[in-house]
Amino acid sequence: MNNYKPEQLEQWDKQYVWHPFTQMRQWQKEKPLIVEKGEGSYLYDLEGNRYLDGVSSLWVTVHGHRKEEINRAITEQMNKLAHSTLLGLANVPATLLAHKLVEITPEGLNKVFYSESGSTSVEIGLKIAYQYWQQKGKEEYKNKRKFVSLVNAYHGDTIGSVSVGGIDLFHKIFAALLFETVHAPSPYCYRCPLHLKKETCLMDCINEMESLLAHQHHEIAGVVIEPLVQGAAGMLVAPEGYLAKVKELCNRYNVLLIADEVAVGFGRTGKMFACTHENVRPDIMCLAKGITGGYLPLAATMTTDEIYNAFLGELDECKTFYHGHTYTGNPLASAAALANIELFEKDNLITALQDKVSLFANGLKKFRELHYVGDVRHKGLMAGIEIVENKETKELFPVKYNIPHRIVLEARKNGLILRPLDNVMVLMPILSMSIAELQQVLDITYAAIKKVTEDEALC
């Protein structure tokens, strides 16, 4: 790679690479930022410029780039075995990791099914839940074929995951391909779907969920939810107690709770897992992103013994879960995940996070003063800053102004990488960032929003 000049790489990128969630016509017009290396909280481009990684390389990096302990774990495993199938065989790291995941997740999640991405972990959770009810024994359970998800939900980009999604911009075009899903209102307090005010609302959105389950529980296999924070929806933070109430309703109406912890797991909310904030044990938990510390693709779908046991039977009963992936339980990824979890424990990272969470929360308060910031939402080290043209009406800027992207470019000039979600500027800093680096992330973001929305001509 060192034999190629930056201009050649830029040309080839534009000529051959199709980037995800990117309008390529716009991409073709701009100079791409090509990342060459990373270290700690920083990414470096081909010209040696460094940038704070303000989105943890899409919400995955935990202990920083080029973490020695994870590097070593991967290298040591690579010298033993890079890959062998988990179909009919086992391997050491995947077995050790399963034991560790059972140890650190909510009690009762005792079985681990591996895959490679957040989307596939949810897809697997849906299929497990569906098959569970079909094999449960009672004829009435065979009608439990639908899933409840929230409006604005995002659970990945495979067809099953898209079916339980609720973001029209991403999902509407695929409607004819999807299975039927029941949507419950999202706890989007800033833009309440029930037209209530947060200050006086008694969490009425949960009443809508209750009504839905009361009338349709006989045909509902599971409720799929991102605990506490709907990430890709724009960092929508649920009111305190919402998650616990959903779990209570699932128990009452005999419906499985599928917790998509892909984005919120592994310390993002200030605890190891978001469900533990409200002492919730889901029936199925989906994990990915931070599981390897941002090194290699790996995901896990965890279930209870009760669910697992419904798949046990004689061969001719065909109760087997006929699902799998080529790289399921990959030894290199599993070794990275084990090292990642060991670092959480060795560095006492969750405890160390608390001062950073406080600084982050306090630092975000001043964003509300900005003329074009309508709402600021955060949990742990996750934040969404919603940009609006009019604070009174909450009206958005016309798309033609391209405000979020201009803020990204302005922040980049000052050494910070951001990635927006529509009109929401997302901050998802690396958990191991120093207090000083975290303050820089806040300062640069504030200055970029202010300059683009207040100091520049909006055209």
C-alpha positions in Angstrom: 0.0 0.0 0.0 2.9 2.3 0.6 3.7 2.2 -3.1 0.6 4.1 -4.0 0.3 7.9 -3.9 -2.7 9.5 -2.1 -4.0 10.8 -5.4 -4.1 7.3 -6.8 -6.0 5.9 -3.8 -8.5 8.7 -4.0 -9.1 8.0 -7.7 -9.5 4.3 -7.2 -11.8 4.8 -4.2 -14.1 7.0 -6.3 -13.8 4.6 -9.2 -14.5 1.3 -7.4 -15.8 1.6 -3.9 -19.6 1.9 -3.1 -19.8 3.4 0.4 -22.7 2.5 2.8 -25.3 5.1 3.6 -23.6 7.5 1.2 -25.0 9.4 -1.7 -22.2 8.6 -4.1 -22.8 11.6 -6.4 -22.0 13.9 -3.5 -19.0 11.7 -2.6 -17.6 12.0 -6.1 -17.5 15.8 -5.7 -15.5 15.9 -2.5 -12.0 15.0 -1.5 -12.3 11.8 0.6 -10.7 11.4 3.9 -8.8 8.1 3.7 -7.8 6.7 7.0 -4.3 5.1 7.1 -3.8 4.3 10.8 -5.2 4.8 14.3 -3.7 5.2 17.8 -5.5 5.7 21.0 -8.4 8.2 20.5 -7.1 9.3 17.1 -7.3 8.4 13.4 -4.7 9.5 10.9 -5.1 10.2 7.2 -2.7 9.6 4.4 -1.1 13.0 4.9 -0.5 12.5 8.6 -3.3 14.7 9.9 -4.9 13.4 13.1 -8.5 13.4 14.1 -10.3 12.6 17.3 -12.6 9.6 16.7 -15.9 11.2 17.8 -18.0 8.3 16.7 -15.8 5.4 17.9 -15.5 4.2 14.2 -19.3 3.7 14.1 -19.8 3.0 17.8 -17.5 0.0 18.1 -14.1 1.2 19.5 -13.9 0.8 23.3 -10.3 0.9 24.5 -8.8 3.0 21.7 -7.1 2.1 18.4 -4.1 -0.3 18.4 -4.6 -1.4 22.0 -1.6 -3.6 22.9 -3.5 -6.3 24.8 -6.0 -6.9 22.0 -3.3 -6.8 19.3 -1.4 -9.4 21.3 -4.5 -11.6 21.8 -5.2 -11.7 18.1 -1.6 -12.3 17.1 -1.3 -15.2 19.6 -4.5 -16.8 18.3 -3.4 -16.2 14.7 -0.3 -18.3 15.4 -2.6 -21.1 16.5 -5.7 -21.0 14.4 -7.3 -18.3 12.3 -10.6 -20.1 11.6 -12.4 -23.4 11.8 -16.1 -23.9 11.5 -18.4 -24.1 14.4 -20.7 -26.5 12.5 -19.9 -29.8 14.0 -16.7 -28.6 15.7 -15.8 -26.3 18.7 -12.8 -24.0 19.2 -11.1 -22.8 22.3 -11.7 -19.0 22.1 -15.4 -19.3 21.2 -16.0 -21.7 24.1 -14.2 -19.4 26.6 -16.0 -16.4 25.3 -19.4 -18.0 25.7 -18.6 -18.8 29.3 -17.5 -15.2 29.9 -20.6 -13.7 28.2 -22.9 -15.8 30.4 -21.0 -14.6 33.4 -21.3 -10.8 32.7 -24.8 -10.6 31.1 -28.0 -10.5 33.1 -28.5 -13.8 35.0 -30.4 -16.5 33.2 -29.0 -15.8 29.7 -27.2 -19.1 29.5 -26.9 -19.9 25.8 -24.8 -18.1 23.1 -25.4 -18.3 19.4 -22.7 -16.5 17.4 -22.8 -14.5 14.1 -20.9 -11.5 12.6 -23.0 -8.4 12.9 -25.7 -6.6 14.8 -28.1 -7.2 12.0 -27.6 -10.9 12.0 -27.8 -11.1 15.8 -31.2 -9.6 15.6 -32.2 -11.8 12.6 -31.2 -14.8 14.7 -33.2 -13.5 17.7 -36.3 -13.2 15.5 -36.0 -16.7 14.1 -35.3 -18.2 17.5 -38.4 -16.5 18.9 -40.6 -17.5 16.0 -39.4 -21.2 16.1 -39.7 -21.3 19.9 -43.4 -20.7 19.8 -44.0 -23.1 16.9 -42.3 -25.8 19.0 -43.7 -24.9 22.4 -46.3 -27.6 22.3 -49.7 -25.8 22.6 -51.7 -25.3 19.4 -52.6 -21.8 20.4 -49.0 -20.8 20.5 -48.6 -21.5 16.7 -50.5 -18.2 16.1 -47.7 -16.2 17.7 -46.0 -15.2 14.5 -45.8 -11.4 14.6 -43.3 -9.0 16.3 -43.8 -5.6 17.9 -41.2 -3.0 17.3 -41.1 0.8 17.9 -41.7 3.5 15.4 -38.3 4.9 14.4 -36.7 1.6 15.2 -33.5 0.5 13.5 -32.2 -3.1 14.0 -30.0 -3.6 11.0 -30.2 -4.1 7.3 -31.0 -7.7 6.6 -34.6 -8.4 5.6 -35.8 -9.7 9.0 -34.1 -6.8 10.8 -35.5 -4.3 8.3 -39.0 -5.8 8.9 -38.9 -4.8 12.5 -37.4 -1.4 11.6 -39.4 1.8 11.5 -37.4 4.5 9.7 -39.1 5.2 6.4 -36.0 6.8 4.9 -34.2 3.5 5.2 -36.9 0.9 5.0 -40.0 2.1 3.1 -38.7 1.2 -0.3 -38.4 -2.4 0.7 -41.9 -2.7 2.1 -43.0 -5.4 -0.4 -40.2 -7.7 0.7 -40.9 -7.5 4.5 -43.0 -9.5 6.8 -45.8 -7.9 8.8 -44.9 -6.1 12.0 -46.9 -4.3 14.6 -45.5 -0.9 15.5 -45.8 0.7 18.9 -45.2 4.5 19.4 -41.7 5.5 20.1 -40.8 7.3 23.3 -39.6 10.3 21.3 -40.3 12.9 23.9 -39.1 15.9 21.8 -41.5 15.0 19.0 -44.1 13.1 21.0 -46.2 11.0 18.6 -49.1 11.5 21.1 -48.6 15.3 21.0 -48.0 15.5 24.8 -45.5 17.6 26.7 -42.6 15.8 28.5 -43.0 17.8 31.6 -46.6 16.7 32.2 -46.7 13.3 30.4 -47.2 10.2 32.5 -45.4 8.1 29.9 -48.6 7.6 28.0 -46.7 5.8 25.2 -46.4 2.8 27.4 -50.2 2.7 27.6 -50.3 2.3 23.8 -47.9 -0.7 24.1 -50.1 -2.2 26.8 -53.3 -1.8 24.8 -51.6 -3.4 21.8 -50.4 -6.4 23.8 -53.7 -6.8 25.6 -55.5 -7.1 22.3 -53.0 -9.0 20.2 -50.7 -11.0 22.5 -52.1 -14.3 21.1 -50.4 -13.5 17.8 -47.3 -11.7 19.1 -44.1 -13.7 19.4 -41.9 -11.0 20.8 -41.3 -7.3 21.4 -38.0 -6.1 19.9 -36.5 -3.0 21.5 -33.2 -1.1 21.9 -33.0 -0.7 25.6 -32.9 3.0 26.8 -31.6 4.5 23.6 -32.9 4.2 20.0 -29.5 4.8 18.3 -30.0 5.2 14.6 -33.3 6.9 15.2 -31.3 9.9 16.4 -30.3 8.9 20.0 -33.8 8.8 21.3 -33.6 8.3 25.1 -36.5 6.6 26.7 -38.0 8.0 30.0 -36.8 6.3 33.2 -38.9 3.2 33.9 -40.0 2.7 30.3 -37.9 -0.4 29.7 -38.9 -2.0 33.0 -42.5 -1.4 32.2 -42.1 -3.0 28.7 -40.6 -6.1 30.4 -43.5 -6.2 32.9 -46.0 -6.2 30.0 -44.1 -8.9 28.1 -44.3 -11.1 31.2 -47.9 -10.4 31.8 -49.0 -11.2 28.2 -46.6 -14.1 27.6 -44.6 -12.4 24.9 -40.8 -12.6 24.6 -38.6 -9.5 25.1 -35.8 -9.3 22.6 -33.3 -6.7 23.7 -31.1 -5.3 20.9 -28.0 -4.2 22.9 -25.9 -3.9 19.7 -25.3 -0.2 20.1 -25.9 0.3 23.8 -24.0 -2.7 25.2 -20.4 -2.8 26.5 -20.4 0.3 28.5 -22.0 2.8 26.2 -24.7 3.9 28.6 -22.5 4.0 31.6 -23.1 0.4 32.6 -21.9 -2.8 31.0 -25.4 -3.4 29.5 -28.3 -1.0 29.2 -30.8 -3.5 30.5 -29.1 -3.5 33.9 -30.0 0.1 34.5 -33.6 -1.1 35.2 -32.7 -4.6 36.4 -34.3 -6.2 33.3 -33.5 -9.7 32.1 -34.6 -10.0 28.5 -35.5 -13.4 27.0 -33.2 -12.8 24.1 -30.3 -10.4 24.0 -28.4 -9.3 20.9 -24.8 -8.2 21.1 -22.3 -6.9 18.6 -20.4 -3.6 17.9 -18.3 -3.2 21.1 -18.0 -6.9 21.7 -14.5 -7.1 20.2 -13.5 -3.6 21.2 -13.7 -2.4 17.6 -11.4 -4.9 16.1 -13.2 -7.7 14.3 -16.8 -8.6 13.2 -18.5 -10.7 15.8 -22.0 -10.9 17.3 -23.8 -13.0 19.8 -27.5 -13.8 20.4 -28.1 -15.0 23.9 -31.1 -16.8 25.2 -32.5 -18.5 28.3 -32.6 -22.2 29.0 -36.3 -22.1 28.6 -36.0 -21.0 25.0 -33.0 -23.3 24.3 -34.8 -26.4 25.6 -37.6 -25.9 23.1 -35.1 -26.8 20.4 -34.0 -30.1 22.0 -35.5 -33.3 20.6 -34.9 -36.5 18.6 -33.4 -36.1 15.1 -36.6 -37.1 13.4 -38.5 -34.3 15.3 -36.6 -31.7 13.3 -36.5 -29.2 16.2 -32.9 -28.2 15.3 -32.3 -24.4 14.8 -31.3 -24.6 11.1 -29.3 -21.4 10.9 -25.6 -20.7 10.7 -22.8 -18.5 9.2 -19.5 -19.4 7.7 -17.5 -17.4 10.3 -19.7 -18.2 13.3 -17.6 -18.2 16.4 -14.4 -17.2 14.5 -11.4 -17.8 16.8 -9.6 -14.5 16.0 -12.7 -12.4 16.7 -13.5 -14.5 19.9 -9.9 -13.9 21.1 -10.3 -10.2 20.6 -13.6 -10.2 22.5 -12.0 -12.1 25.4 -9.2 -9.5 25.6 -11.7 -6.7 25.3 -13.7 -8.0 28.3 -10.6 -8.6 30.3 -9.6 -5.0 29.8 -13.0 -3.8 31.1 -12.2 -5.8 34.3 -8.5 -4.9 34.5 -9.0 -1.2 34.0 -12.2 -1.1 36.0 -13.6 0.8 33.0 -17.2 1.1 34.1 -16.2 2.8 37.3 -13.7 5.0 35.5 -16.4 6.1 33.0 -18.5 7.8 35.7 -16.5 11.0 35.8 -16.5 11.2 32.0 -20.2 10.7 31.9 -20.7 13.6 34.3 -18.4 15.9 32.3 -20.2 14.8 29.1 -23.6 15.6 30.6 -22.5 18.9 31.9 -20.7 19.9 28.7 -23.8 19.1 26.6 -26.0 21.6 28.5 -24.5 24.7 26.7 -25.6 23.2 23.4 -29.1 24.1 24.3 -28.2 27.8 24.1 -27.4 27.6 20.4 -30.1 29.2 18.3 -30.6 26.2 16.0 -30.3 23.3 18.5 -33.8 22.1 19.3 -33.0 19.2 21.6 -30.0 17.5 23.3 -30.4 13.8 24.3 -27.8 11.7 26.0 -27.2 8.6 28.1 -23.8 7.6 29.3 -21.4 8.5 26.5 -24.0 8.6 23.8 -25.5 11.9 22.6 -27.7 13.3 19.9 -27.9 17.0 19.2 -31.0 17.8 17.0 -30.6 20.7 14.6 -33.7 22.6 13.7 -34.4 25.8 11.7 -37.1 27.0 14.1 -37.0 26.1 17.8 -40.7 27.1 18.3 -42.1 24.9 15.5 -39.3 22.3 15.6 -39.2 22.7 11.8 -36.1 21.2 10.1 -33.7 23.0 7.7 -34.5 22.2 4.0 -32.3 19.3 2.8 -30.7 21.5 0.2 -28.8 23.4 2.9 -27.0 20.2 3.8 -26.5 21.5 7.3 -25.4 18.2 9.1 -22.7 17.4 6.4 -21.4 21.0 6.6 -21.1 20.6 10.3 -19.1 17.4 9.8 -16.7 19.1 7.4 -16.3 22.1 9.7 -15.5 19.8 12.7 -13.0 17.8 10.5 -11.1 21.0 9.8 -10.5 21.2 13.5 -9.5 17.6 14.0 -12.7 15.8 14.9 -14.6 13.1 13.0 -18.4 13.1 13.3 -21.2 11.2 11.6 -24.7 12.6 11.7 -28.0 10.8 11.6 -30.2 12.9 9.3 -30.6 16.2 11.2 -29.1 14.9 14.5 -25.4 15.3 15.2 -24.2 12.2 17.0 -21.4 12.1 19.6 -20.2 8.6 20.5 -16.7 9.0 21.8 -14.3 6.2 22.5 -14.9 5.0 26.1 -11.2 5.2 27.0 -10.8 8.9 25.9 -9.2 11.1 28.4 -11.1 13.9 30.1 -9.2 16.4 28.0 -9.9 14.7 24.7 -13.6 14.4 25.7 -13.7 18.1 26.4 -12.1 18.7 22.9 -14.9 16.6 21.3 -17.5 18.8 23.0 -15.7 22.1 22.2 -15.1 21.3 18.5 -18.6 20.1 18.0 -20.1 23.2 19.6 -18.0 25.5 17.5 -18.8 23.7 14.3 -22.6 23.8 14.9 -22.4 27.5 15.8 -20.3 28.4 12.8 -22.4 26.6 10.2 -25.8 27.5 11.6 -25.2 31.0 13.0 -22.0 32.5 11.5 -22.2 31.3 7.9 -24.8 32.2 5.3 -27.4 29.3 5.1 -27.2 28.7 1.4 
